[in-house]
Structure formats: C-alpha cells, structure tokens
Amino acid sequence: MRWVTRLARLVSRGLPYRGLTPRWVALQLGLAAVVAVPVTGFVLAVLAVTQLGVPFAQLWSLVVVGLLVRWLLLAVGQPVTTVLPATAAPEPAPPLPPYPLALRWERRLSITEGDPEWYTRVVRDRVAAVVTERLRQRHGVTLAGDPGRAARLLGEPLYRYLTEPLDRTPGPAELRQLVSRMEEM
C-alpha cells in the first residue's frame, strides 16, 4: 500500500525539488514522458468511445508539457531540499571583509604599482576629484580656477601630487602623508 501512495505522490508532484539544475530538469522530463504514456492511452481509449481521433504523439506531447508545467509551478513554491550525508556538517559562510571599499582601493593600488600612467588614470584622477570638490565646498576654490590659492591651502607636496605628471608611483609612506594632509583640510 505504501508504494501506491509513493507513486501517487510522485505522479502528482514530480521529483523533490533540489534546485533548477540540468539533472533535475532531465529527470523531471523523463518522469513526465513515462507517466504520460498510460495517461495518453487512457485518454485515447475514452476518445475512441466517442469516435474522436487524435494522433498519439500530439496527445502524448500535450500531456508531457502539462505535467512539466504543473510540477515546475509546484516546485517554485517549495523550499529547496538538499540531502547531506549525516557526517558532513554545512560549511560556514566566509566572513565578509571588514572594509570592502578599503579593499577595493587596496586592489587598485596594487594593480597600478610601478606604472605611473595607469596609476594616474585609476587612482590619482579620482583622488584629485575628491580634493577639488572638498576645496570647492570648504574654501570656494578649484584647482584649475585659482591654482595659487589652491596650492597654499593644499600644501606644496599635495598640490604637486595632484597637478604635476608623475614619473613614479608613490610608496605607502608618501601616500600616508598625502592622505593625512587631505584629511586636515
């Protein structure tokens, strides 16, 4: 009696949903194809009594598609069931990085190390935009509009860093000094 219940559950719901993987879809398709044969035979027998004729392939395809649509719609509402071995514990999720934006800048700096042209485009131009905006907001000055006053406000090392072409990329100590000067403004 239990196998009848299992078979009825299998026909009405399809296989347990384990994620929309190609294997799961292929198994669902195979199950629908097998289940559709007796269903199609029964429908053809009923239609024969009423003297209506429908090609087997068309009716079988319609039943397969109907079963797949029903099972997929039922699966969408179900949680994903996964079968884990009893000894395997789920792996903990990797911790999030503490400061994602700082890590992004660290990657940018490491990529541009030793290439002044690339460093200028990737890092320095963005820093210059931030400093220019800060100057504009706090002092009403822009780097291009009033270079003399901007140089006095920024200090000579930071002003040269932002305006002159670079022949090398700055080291960590030099960057620390420039950033501290930017924070003081």
N, C-alpha and C positions, 0 to 999 in steps of 0.2 A: 504493500500500500504506500510505503514511503517513496518508492520510485515513481509512482503515479503523481504524487504531489510535487516531487522534484521536476518531473517532466512538464507538468502544467505550469510551474513557476518559470521554467526555462523558456517555454513557448510564449508565455505572456509577457515576460520582462527581458528576455535575452540574457546574455552573459553578464556577470557582475562588472560594473564599470570600474576600470583601473586606469583611466586616463585615455585620452584620444590618441592612441598610438596606432601605427600601421598594423601591428599584430592584432590588437583588439578589434579594429575595423574589419580585418580579413576574417577573423574568427566569427564575428557577427554576420558577415556576408555569407560565409559557409553555412552557418546555422540557419540563416534565413532561407538559403537555397534548399537545404534538406527539408526544413519544415514546410516550405511552400509546395513540395511535391504532393503530399497527401491532401493538403488543403485545396490545391488546384484540382486534384482528382475528384474530390467531393463536390466542388462547385460545378465541374463538368458533368458529373452524374445528375445533379439537380437540373442543370440547363438542358440535358438530354431529354429529361422527362417533359420539359416544357417545349421541346423541339427548337431550342435556340442553339446555334453553333458558334463557338468562339475558338480560335486557334489556341492550342495548349501553350505554346511559347509566349504568346501575348498575355494570357491569363496568369501564367507562372511568373512572368516578369512583374506584373502588377502586384501580385501577392508578395513577392520578394521586396519590392520597393515599399509597399505598405508596412511590412514587418520592420524593415530597417528604419523607416521614419518613426514608427511607434517606439521602437527600442531606443533610438537616439534621443527622442524627446523625453523619454523616461530617464535616460542616463544623465541628461543635463541637470535634472533636479536632484540627483543623488550625489552624496559626497563620494570622493574618490576612495576606493577601498584598496589598500595595499596589504600584501601578505609578507610579513617579515619573519625570518626564522626566529625561533624562541631565544636563541643565544645572542642574536645581533641586537645591539642597542642602537637607537637612532643617533646619528652623528649630530653633535651640537652645531648650530649655525655659526659661521665665523663671525667674530666680533666686528662691529662697524669701526672704521678708522676714526680716531678721535677728532681730527680736524680735516674733513675732506677737502676744503678749499686750500688749506695749507699744503696738503699732499699734492694737490694739482699744481700749485706753484713750484713745489719742490721738483716734480717731474719736469716741468717746463725749464727750470734752471739746469737740471742735469742734462737734458737733451741739448741745450744750447751751449754747453760748456766748451770753450775753445773755438767757437765760431762767432766772432763779433757781429757779422752781418745778420745772421739768424737771431742772435741774442737781441739785437736792436729791434728787429721786427716783432719778435714774440714777447719779449719782456719789457725792454726799455720804453717802447712806444706806449704800452699800457700804463706803465708807471708814470710817464710824462702826462698822460691824460688825467690821471688821478690828481697829480700835483697841480696841474694847471687849473683844474676845477676847484681845488682847495684854495689856491691863490685867488681865484676869481671870487669865490664866496666870502672869504675872510678879509681880503685886502682890496678887492676891486681891481686886480692886476692880472694880466695874462703874460705868458712867456713871450709871445710874439708882439703884443701891443706895447709893452713897456719893459724892454729887456734889462735896463739899468736898475730899475726898482725891483724887478723880479730877482735879479742877481743879488741885491743887498738883502732881500727877505729870505732867500733860499740859502745863502752862503755860497762861497766860491766852489767847493767840491761838488755839491749837489747841482748847482747851475751848470757847471761844465759837463757833468754826467748826463744831464737831460738835453743839452743843446749841441755839444760837440760830437763829431763822429768818433766812434770807439775803435781803438786799434787792438784791444783785447777785452775779454770778458772779466768783470770784477770778481774778486775772490770773496769768500764768506765774510771775512773781517771787514772788507771795504763795504760790502752790502749792508752789514750790520750798522756801520756808521751812517750810511746814507738813509737807511730806514729810520734810525733814531732821529736824524735831523728832520725827516718828513713828519714824524710824529710830534716833534716840538713845535712845528708851525701852527 
